[in-house]
Amino acid sequence: MIYLKTDEEIEKIRKSGTLAANTLRIIEPYIKPGITTLELNQICHNYIVEHGAIPAPLNYRGFPKSICTSINEVICHGIPSAREKLKEGDIINIDVTTILDGYFGDCSKTFFVGQCSSRAHDLVETTKRCMYLGIDAVKVGGHLGDIGEAIQTYARSKSYSVVIDFVGHGIGTHFHEDPQVFHVGIRGRGEKLVPGMVFTIEPMINEGTHKMKVLSNGWTAVTRDKKLSAQFEHTIGIKSDGSVCILTEPDI
């Protein structure tokens, strides 16, 4: 069941989303060769807690850390580790979800570590463009399939694949709610878009095949061909007047 939010609830989600986005903003200067993903986790954790919120991933269904750190061929759910150091030329997605006053905000961004290859730059920029094309497709009276169609059309025009095993999701007072938001689709298909909907759009775009596997830790998904994967994510709300707003933009 899709729980429709009031404008007041959407603003509460925005406050949490702003904090999540601010977390991505403050961590960026630390993303350099030699830092461990556990150090990145601790910086984000401290910032979230100092601002009166809870890092949602921590202990969620057994996930052991406060953020996800997904490097190179890792599609999503990379677990921060003291043994994992960033290297020159890596790309890393950092996924942050906060709980502030009972409401969740969820966003992610893929960062460059030092000087990266042209192919890495193209993949990351394509992925960001896919997310924004998906957001642009959100219109009252449209359908969820419009989002997936916009994303897959652009990704495939650039000869990249779209991950189908992971999707966007409704969000509010729970981490994951209905609807599921697929990043592939057919225009005019799927749930109708109406005021009060709040959900994430978070395409994962691969350099090679869309096929993936989950590592033995039960969380971390990687590309089967070990080629690069990138992801961007925003939380989106549709207000009572039909306007579509991004709820995960920083204010710092």
C-alpha positions, -999 to +999 in steps of 0.1 A: +000+000+000+013+034-009+010+059+020+004+094+007+020+122+026+007+156+035+027+187+026+036+190+063+050+154+063+069+161+030+086+190+047+096+168+076+111+144+051+129+173+035+145+182+068+159+147+071+168+147+035+187+180+038+208+165+066+216+135+045+226+157+016+247+179+039+265+147+050+274+140+014+286+176+011+308+175+042+324+141+034+336+151-001+369+168+010+379+136+028+376+115-003+412+111-012+437+083-018+448+066+014+417+071+036+398+040+047+361+036+041+358+030+079+372+065+085+346+079+060+319+060+079+330+075+112+330+110+099+295+107+085+283+089+116+296+117+139+281+144+117+246+128+116+245+122+154+258+157+162+228+170+142+203+151+163+196+123+139+202+086+135+221+069+107+194+046+093+216+018+079+233+011+112+219-023+124+191-022+098+184-059+091+219-065+105+239-040+084+269-032+105+278+004+096+263+039+093+267+044+055+273+023+024+306+027+006+306+011-029+339+012-048+344+006-086+327-027-094+306-026-063+270-018-073+256-011-038+257-020-001+295-019+003+304-022+040+330+003+053+362-014+065+395-005+081+412-027+055+397-009+025+417+022+014+408+045-015+432+045-043+440+070-071+415+065-099+388+048-079+352+058-080+331+055-048+294+058-042+285+069-007+249+062+003+235+081+033+201+077+050+191+097+081+163+095+106+154+129+119+124+134+142+111+100+129+114+108+092+138+093+067+159+110+041+179+090+016+205+101-011+237+090-026+265+103-049+294+088-068+327+106-062+360+105-080+391+097-061+419+118-075+424+116-113+401+091-129+399+076-164+378+091-191+356+060-191+350+064-153+341+101-159+317+092-187+300+065-167+295+087-136+282+117-156+258+094-175+245+079-143+239+114-128+221+124-160+200+092-158+188+102-123+178+137-134+160+124-165+141+100-142+132+130-119+121+150-149+097+122-159+078+126-126+045+144-133+011+141-118-010+119-140+021+101-153+032+066-143+061+050-126+070+033-158+078+067-173+107+070-149+123+037-159+117+044-196+136+077-194+165+062-175+169+030-196+166+049-229+195+073-221+217+046-205+214+023-234+220+052-259+254+055-241+259+017-244+256+011-206+233-013-188+208-006-160+208-027-129+174-044-125+179-062-092+177-031-071+151-004-072+140+029-057+114+029-030+088+048-012+101+065+020+087+084+050+084+071+085+099+038+073+131+032+054+114+013+026+078+017+017+057+011-014+060+018-043+090+001-058+105+024-084+121+004-112+149+020-133+137+003-165+101+005-176+075+012-203+059+047-205+023+047-193+027+015-172+029+011-135+013+030-106-002+064-114+018+094-100-004+114-076+002+141-050+015+129-017+038+103-032+074+103-018+100+079-032+136+076-042+151+075-077+185+058-076+197+043-108+227+020-108+244+020-142+270-005-152+298-002-177+293-038-188+266-063-181+237-056-157+243-090-141+254-090-105+262-112-076+261-107-038+292-114-018+294-138+011+287-110+036+251-111+024+250-074+015+275-062-010+265-065-047+292-065-074+291-066-112+297-101-125+321-089-151+340-067-126+335-036-147+326-003-131+292+007-116+280+041-105+249+054-087+232+086-078+201+090-057+176+116-046+144+115-026+115+130-045+081+144-033+049+153-051+032+181-031-006+187-030-004+214-057+012+188-080+047+203-079+076+179-078+105+186-054+138+171-046+139+166-009+176+157-006+194+189-015+221+204+008+217+238+025+254+243+033 
